[in-house]
């Protein structure tokens, strides 16, 4: 399976607790591929949703209807269930491989463009554990594990949010994360752009979030403990949180057969 990574920047220290169709195109054409192969309940359904326009602005802080978020989660589940049904009905390895590729694209799009935008502007707090975007407060570790659970992954949201990032990522991905030290945000961005993957989970010294490569830029999406202390999206090169970290720990998420198997419910 093609590799798409998510860089989890864990909301805990690396050693302790910190607050409770073919090649994937990181520039965005993956949506066309997905829509072609996901008729009806696929990405077209998500793209055409009335929720799309309300969740677009990367720094907007709005009071969002809880029901709308639940409806979007249900649409993601419907898309996932269609993919699972097609995978189980596949009669050849080639057919199953095609579904796996589509699942990677669908997972990336649903996480980055459909669920995460609801959370922009939600207040960060060291002890925040809210499950509802825009309502209550969220710690950085909980932001990551809540989104992964809302995507449909089977995991222990509370326990993993409190784990050391290395352990959290290893349990989610069933792989040993890549450990980096002495890198600047700029060199991290260059590293990401030098690879084919476009979504990452990364662990910092004291933080967690998601990293996305899209439209020639690498973006850090996280519940920021620095001002303005909300969930936000910022360029990697300009992130103060990344600049303060001595270590980056990276784990593959999408593109990992165990993770996709977890999501599709086939392992």
Long-range contacts (C-beta under 8 A, 24 or more apart in sequence): 1-97, 1-100, 1-101, 1-104, 1-255, 1-256, 1-257, 1-260, 2-101, 2-104, 2-196, 2-255, 3-195, 3-196, 3-197, 3-252, 3-254, 3-255, 3-256, 4-104, 4-108, 4-197, 4-198, 4-199, 4-252, 4-253, 4-254, 4-255, 5-195, 5-197, 5-199, 5-200, 5-201, 5-250, 5-251, 5-252, 5-253, 5-254, 5-255, 6-111, 6-199, 6-200, 6-201, 6-202, 6-210, 6-211, 6-251, 6-252, 6-253, 6-254, 7-192, 7-200, 7-201, 7-202, 7-209, 7-210, 7-211, 7-248, 7-250, 7-251, 8-144, 8-165, 8-168, 8-169, 8-172, 8-200, 8-201, 8-202, 8-203, 8-208, 8-209, 8-210, 8-249, 8-251, 8-253, 9-140, 9-144, 9-165, 9-201, 9-202, 9-203, 9-204, 9-207, 9-208, 9-209, 9-210, 9-211, 9-220, 9-222, 9-241, 9-242, 9-245, 9-248, 10-140, 10-141, 10-144, 10-163, 10-164, 10-165, 10-166, 10-168, 10-169, 10-203, 10-204, 10-207, 10-208, 10-249, 11-139, 11-140, 11-141, 11-142, 11-143, 11-144, 11-161, 11-165, 11-207, 11-208, 11-209, 11-223, 12-141, 12-161, 12-162, 12-163, 12-164, 12-165, 12-168, 12-206, 12-208, 13-164, 13-165, 13-205, 13-206, 14-164, 14-165, 14-166, 14-203, 14-204, 14-205, 14-247, 14-249, 15-164, 16-164, 17-162, 17-164, 18-140, 18-141, 18-206, 18-207, 18-208, 19-125, 19-126, 19-127, 19-128, 19-139, 19-140, 19-141, 19-142, 19-225, 20-126, 20-127, 20-128, 20-129, 20-139, 20-141, 20-142, 20-161, 20-162, 21-98, 21-101, 21-102, 21-105, 22-101, 23-196, 24-101, 24-104, 24-105, 24-108, 24-196, 24-197, 24-198, 26-196, 26-197, 26-198, 26-213, 26-214, 27-214, 27-215, 27-216, 28-214, 28-215, 30-105, 30-108, 30-109, 31-105, 31-109, 33-102, 33-105, 34-102, 34-105, 34-106, 34-109, 37-98, 37-102, 38-79, 38-82, 38-83, 38-102, 38-106, 40-82, 41-75, 41-78, 41-79, 41-82, 42-79, 42-82, 42-102, 42-106, 43-79, 43-105, 43-106, 43-109, 45-75, 45-78, 45-79, 46-72, 46-75, 46-76, 46-79, 46-109, 46-110, 46-113, 46-114, 49-75, 49-114, 51-114, 52-114, 55-113, 55-114, 55-117, 55-118, 56-117, 57-117, 57-120, 58-117, 58-120, 58-232, 58-233, 59-120, 59-121, 59-232, 59-233, 60-120, 60-121, 61-120, 61-121, 61-122, 61-134, 61-230, 62-121, 62-134, 63-134, 63-135, 64-118, 64-133, 64-134, 66-132, 66-135, 68-118, 69-115, 69-118, 69-132, 69-133, 72-114, 72-115, 72-118, 73-115, 73-150, 75-114, 76-110, 76-114, 76-115, 76-150, 76-151, 76-152, 77-152, 79-106, 79-110, 80-106, 80-152, 80-263, 80-264, 83-264, 84-264, 84-265, 84-266, 87-264, 87-266, 88-266, 100-257, 100-260, 103-260, 103-263, 103-264, 104-254, 104-255, 104-260, 107-151, 107-254, 107-260, 107-263, 108-198, 108-199, 108-254, 110-151, 111-147, 111-151, 111-199, 111-210, 112-199, 112-210, 112-212, 112-214, 112-221, 115-147, 115-150, 115-151, 116-147, 116-210, 116-221, 119-143, 119-147, 119-223, 119-231, 120-230, 120-231, 120-232, 120-233, 121-230, 121-231, 121-232, 122-223, 122-230, 122-231, 123-229, 123-230, 124-223, 124-224, 124-225, 124-229, 124-230, 124-231, 126-225, 128-223, 129-158, 129-161, 133-231, 138-223, 138-231, 139-223, 140-207, 140-208, 140-209, 140-222, 140-223, 140-224, 140-225, 141-168, 141-208, 142-223, 143-208, 143-209, 143-222, 143-223, 143-231, 144-201, 144-208, 144-209, 144-210, 147-210, 148-172, 151-263, 152-263, 153-259, 153-262, 153-263, 154-262, 155-262, 165-203, 165-204, 165-208, 165-249, 166-203, 166-249, 168-203, 169-201, 169-203, 169-249, 169-251, 170-251, 172-201, 172-251, 172-253, 172-259, 173-201, 173-251, 173-252, 173-253, 173-256, 173-258, 173-259, 174-256, 174-258, 174-259, 175-251, 175-252, 175-256, 175-258, 177-203, 177-249, 177-250, 177-251, 178-249, 178-250, 178-251, 179-247, 179-248, 179-249, 180-247, 180-248, 180-249, 180-250, 181-246, 181-247, 181-248, 182-246, 183-248, 184-243, 185-236, 185-237, 185-238, 185-239, 185-242, 185-243, 186-236, 186-237, 188-218, 188-236, 188-242, 188-248, 189-218, 189-236, 189-237, 192-218, 192-236, 193-218, 197-252, 197-254, 197-255, 199-253, 199-254, 200-250, 200-251, 200-252, 200-253, 201-250, 201-251, 201-253, 202-248, 202-249, 202-250, 202-251, 203-247, 203-248, 203-249, 203-250, 203-251, 204-241, 204-242, 204-245, 204-247, 204-248, 204-249, 205-244, 205-245, 205-246, 205-247, 206-245, 207-241, 207-245, 209-241, 211-236
